[in-house]
């Protein structure tokens, strides 16, 4: 009994750790662009580093062969989960702010609900429909009403649109990857997804990658780049895998709401971003929308 309690406590710590890393990443990655590295080069660095690490980790797990019928699905997963998703996130982060990126990402449960209705014919209740509408009002308000520019954020509305594309792409990835999780080990999925992603991102990122002054980077910058590759990409996934063994997916999903809190604290404390009335009200609308759309209807 005590062992189960200890494992659950460790799982909660792992899920919290993953969200804390994600929350801090919004500001850390933002601080590196565009002076140190441009978005497409950053993505190429991230997927290449993650691919190398996951293939190294895979040496300690049983080898699995990909079924021929699943190869195209692996390509689609890598495209939406490790190419379009990352490209839109980093482009958005270059143009907008860390707080906005962390707020918009909480739309993922709402988008999943809509995609579930379209592709899986899942029923959407009036309460969930209301939540979707309120969440979208908050997101649209963030795009249309937020300030146009601020220091190190040259086009905030366009950046916010990229963030919404990021949330949409990640949601599509979650739907596509679901059947594969029942057939392959998580490490197998990750090593192939990121390997495919390297080739998908080379055409976009190679030129920017060669422009980075790699030999003149100081240790502080190298540490931040390593954080994005190792912590944000590899550790968070491993933390969530461990947490999923002890906690339900819905419990894990709830930790996404830690991201805006952590991101806001880090961004404001470091001077990378600031709060204003539009961002606060937009966040309240989005959180309310996600809450209503995630509630289960009461049974008689």
PyMOL commands that set and color helices and strands:
alter all, ss='L'
color gray80, all
select helices_A, chain A and resi 2-32+39-58+68-95+98-119+126-145+156-181+186-211+214-216+219-246+249-254+257-270+277-294
alter helices_A, ss='H'
color red, helices_A
deselect
rebuild
show_as cartoon
